[in-house]
């Protein structure tokens, strides 16, 4: 099984009000294609920062990230935006859906951006629409296509956000506390959906969470302590 993401000696330091705030202090990580891993640790340890670096949302102070054979931070800003759109799907604690658009339109948005790329294999608006409908139907939202976010429950909104993350058929799904603001029952439903879709479609899933039950469900659990990986081990259960 080939590595899909490799992080080498990642450092991230923030500068605020004349102070230096080191967050990541030399993180090394390899993630295999199709693997499901969880990133755990206390608040403020750098879980979200690490995900942002792995997903090309922010640049490291030092170190390298490879997505397949591509060195992510050797790319310019335009190339980075194209890479994120084509190869990475994001799911956050807060869904960040566009309030003026329907569920279907929100899911279609990354595809409409992708179709403008010279590397795109998407042929038409119709193709994007059909793909978005198919994913939403797979998530049980076939009757909610024309509803706006304010007309959806929290769990439905997060399922729409997950569908949006999947619409461009990315290599990697990055999820940052994806159920942190949902009740237990809804959270468990989202977790099951994430795992089922990831396994069915062979997608790599990297998820940061405070939820130990969710973390232990992953194939591998990586624990961050003081800006470094202190524990990286296979889970005993799925």
C-alpha positions as CSV (number, residue, x, y, z in Angstrom):
1,X,0.0,0.0,0.0
2,X,1.6,3.3,-1.1
3,X,1.9,6.4,1.0
4,X,-0.6,9.1,-0.1
5,X,0.6,11.8,2.4
6,X,4.1,12.2,3.9
7,X,4.9,15.0,6.3
8,X,8.6,15.6,7.0
9,X,9.9,17.5,10.0
10,X,6.9,19.9,10.2
11,X,7.3,23.0,12.3
12,X,4.7,25.8,12.7
13,X,5.3,28.9,14.7
14,X,2.9,31.8,15.1
15,X,4.0,35.4,15.9
16,X,1.6,37.5,17.9
17,X,2.1,40.8,19.7
18,X,5.8,40.4,19.7
19,X,5.6,36.8,21.0
20,X,6.7,33.6,19.4
21,X,4.2,30.8,19.8
22,X,5.6,27.4,18.6
23,X,2.7,24.9,17.9
24,X,4.3,22.1,15.9
25,X,7.9,21.1,16.7
26,X,9.0,18.6,14.1
27,X,6.1,16.3,13.2
28,X,6.8,13.4,10.9
29,X,3.8,11.4,9.6
30,X,3.1,8.9,6.8
31,X,-0.5,8.0,5.8
32,X,-1.1,5.2,3.4
33,X,-3.6,5.2,0.5
34,X,-7.0,4.2,1.8
35,X,-6.0,4.3,5.5
36,X,-8.2,5.8,8.2
37,X,-6.3,7.5,11.0
38,X,-7.3,9.7,13.9
39,X,-5.3,12.6,15.4
40,X,-5.9,13.0,19.1
41,X,-4.6,15.2,21.9
42,X,-5.7,18.0,24.3
43,X,-7.0,21.4,23.1
44,X,-4.3,23.7,21.8
45,X,-1.8,20.9,21.0
46,X,-1.9,21.6,17.3
47,X,-4.3,19.0,15.8
48,X,-6.1,21.6,13.6
49,X,-2.8,23.2,12.7
50,X,-1.5,19.8,11.5
51,X,-4.6,19.2,9.4
52,X,-4.3,22.6,7.8
53,X,-0.7,21.9,6.8
54,X,-1.6,18.4,5.5
55,X,-4.5,19.8,3.5
56,X,-2.6,22.7,2.0
57,X,-4.7,25.3,3.8
58,X,-1.6,26.8,5.6
59,X,2.1,26.7,5.0
60,X,4.6,25.3,7.5
61,X,7.3,27.4,9.1
62,X,9.7,24.6,8.2
63,X,9.3,21.1,6.7
64,X,7.7,19.5,3.7
65,X,4.4,17.8,2.8
66,X,4.0,15.4,-0.1
67,X,0.7,14.4,-1.6
68,X,1.6,11.3,-3.6
69,X,4.7,12.4,-5.6
70,X,3.9,16.1,-5.4
71,X,5.7,18.4,-3.0
72,X,2.8,20.5,-1.8
73,X,4.5,23.7,-0.7
74,X,6.7,23.9,-3.8
75,X,3.5,25.0,-5.6
76,X,2.4,28.6,-6.0
77,X,-0.9,29.8,-4.6
78,X,-2.9,29.1,-7.8
79,X,-1.5,25.6,-8.1
80,X,-2.2,25.0,-4.4
81,X,-5.8,26.0,-4.8
82,X,-6.2,23.6,-7.7
83,X,-4.6,20.8,-5.8
84,X,-7.0,21.4,-2.8
85,X,-10.0,21.4,-5.1
86,X,-9.0,18.3,-7.1
87,X,-7.5,16.0,-4.5
88,X,-8.6,17.0,-0.9
89,X,-12.1,17.1,0.6
90,X,-12.6,19.0,3.9
91,X,-15.1,18.5,6.7
92,X,-15.1,20.8,9.7
93,X,-16.9,21.1,13.0
94,X,-19.0,23.9,11.6
95,X,-20.4,23.0,8.2
96,X,-19.6,26.4,6.5
97,X,-22.5,25.9,4.0
98,X,-23.5,29.0,2.0
99,X,-26.8,30.1,3.4
100,X,-28.2,31.5,0.2
101,X,-27.8,28.2,-1.7
102,X,-29.7,24.9,-1.5
103,X,-28.2,21.7,-0.3
104,X,-27.7,20.6,-3.9
105,X,-26.1,23.9,-4.9
106,X,-23.7,23.8,-2.0
107,X,-22.6,20.3,-2.9
108,X,-22.1,21.2,-6.5
109,X,-19.9,24.2,-5.7
110,X,-16.5,22.5,-5.7
111,X,-17.4,20.7,-8.9
112,X,-18.3,24.0,-10.6
113,X,-14.9,25.3,-9.6
114,X,-13.1,22.2,-10.8
115,X,-14.8,22.3,-14.2
116,X,-12.9,25.6,-14.9
117,X,-9.5,23.9,-14.3
118,X,-7.5,22.9,-17.4
119,X,-6.8,19.5,-15.7
120,X,-10.5,18.9,-15.2
121,X,-12.2,15.7,-16.4
122,X,-15.6,17.0,-15.6
123,X,-17.5,17.7,-18.8
124,X,-20.6,19.6,-17.9
125,X,-22.8,21.3,-15.3
126,X,-25.2,18.4,-15.8
127,X,-22.5,15.8,-14.8
128,X,-21.7,17.7,-11.6
129,X,-25.4,18.0,-10.7
130,X,-26.0,14.3,-11.2
131,X,-23.0,13.4,-9.2
132,X,-24.0,15.7,-6.4
133,X,-27.6,14.3,-6.4
134,X,-26.2,10.8,-6.2
135,X,-24.1,11.5,-3.2
136,X,-26.9,13.3,-1.4
137,X,-29.3,10.4,-2.1
138,X,-26.7,8.0,-0.8
139,X,-26.8,9.9,2.4
140,X,-30.6,9.8,2.7
141,X,-31.1,13.5,1.7
142,X,-33.0,12.9,-1.6
143,X,-36.0,14.9,-0.2
144,X,-33.8,17.8,1.0
145,X,-32.1,18.8,-2.3
146,X,-33.9,22.1,-2.6
147,X,-33.7,23.0,1.1
148,X,-31.4,25.8,2.3
149,X,-29.1,25.3,5.4
150,X,-31.5,27.1,7.7
151,X,-34.2,24.5,6.8
152,X,-32.0,21.5,7.7
153,X,-31.1,20.0,11.1
154,X,-27.5,20.0,12.4
155,X,-27.0,16.4,11.3
156,X,-28.4,17.1,7.8
157,X,-26.2,20.1,7.4
158,X,-23.1,18.1,8.3
159,X,-24.2,15.4,5.8
160,X,-24.5,18.0,3.1
161,X,-21.0,19.3,4.1
162,X,-19.7,15.7,3.8
163,X,-21.3,15.3,0.4
164,X,-19.6,18.5,-0.7
165,X,-16.3,17.1,0.5
166,X,-16.8,14.0,-1.7
167,X,-18.2,15.5,-4.9
168,X,-14.8,15.9,-6.6
169,X,-13.9,12.4,-5.7
170,X,-10.8,13.5,-3.7
171,X,-7.9,11.2,-2.8
172,X,-8.0,12.4,0.9
173,X,-10.8,13.5,3.2
174,X,-9.6,15.7,6.1
175,X,-12.1,16.1,9.0
176,X,-11.5,18.4,11.9
177,X,-13.8,17.7,14.9
178,X,-16.6,16.9,12.4
179,X,-19.3,16.1,15.0
180,X,-18.1,18.4,17.8
181,X,-21.3,20.4,17.9
182,X,-23.8,17.5,17.4
183,X,-25.6,15.4,19.9
184,X,-24.4,11.8,20.6
185,X,-27.0,10.0,18.4
186,X,-26.4,12.3,15.4
187,X,-22.6,12.1,15.9
188,X,-22.7,8.3,15.8
189,X,-24.7,8.4,12.6
190,X,-22.2,10.8,11.0
191,X,-19.3,8.7,12.2
192,X,-20.8,5.5,10.7
193,X,-21.5,7.4,7.4
194,X,-17.9,8.6,7.3
195,X,-16.5,5.2,7.8
196,X,-18.9,3.5,5.3
197,X,-18.2,6.0,2.6
198,X,-14.5,6.1,3.2
199,X,-14.2,2.3,3.0
200,X,-16.7,1.9,0.1
201,X,-14.9,4.5,-2.0
202,X,-11.4,3.6,-0.8
203,X,-10.7,7.1,0.4
204,X,-8.0,8.1,2.8
205,X,-9.5,9.6,6.0
206,X,-7.6,11.8,8.5
207,X,-9.8,12.9,11.4
208,X,-8.9,15.1,14.4
209,X,-11.1,14.5,17.4
210,X,-11.5,14.7,21.1
211,X,-13.9,11.7,20.9
212,X,-11.9,8.7,22.1
213,X,-14.5,6.2,20.9
214,X,-14.3,7.7,17.4
215,X,-10.5,7.8,17.6
216,X,-10.2,4.2,18.6
217,X,-12.4,3.2,15.7
218,X,-9.7,4.3,13.2
219,X,-7.1,1.9,11.9
220,X,-4.4,4.0,13.4
221,X,-4.3,6.6,16.2
222,X,-1.7,9.4,16.3
223,X,-1.4,11.3,19.6
224,X,0.1,14.8,19.6
225,X,1.9,16.0,22.8
226,X,3.8,19.2,23.0
227,X,3.7,19.7,19.2
228,X,5.1,16.3,18.4
229,X,3.7,12.8,17.7
230,X,4.2,11.0,21.0
231,X,2.2,7.9,20.2
232,X,1.4,6.4,16.8
233,X,-0.2,3.0,17.0
234,X,-2.6,0.6,15.3
235,X,-6.1,0.4,16.8
236,X,-7.2,-3.0,18.1
237,X,-10.8,-2.5,16.9
238,X,-12.7,-1.1,13.9
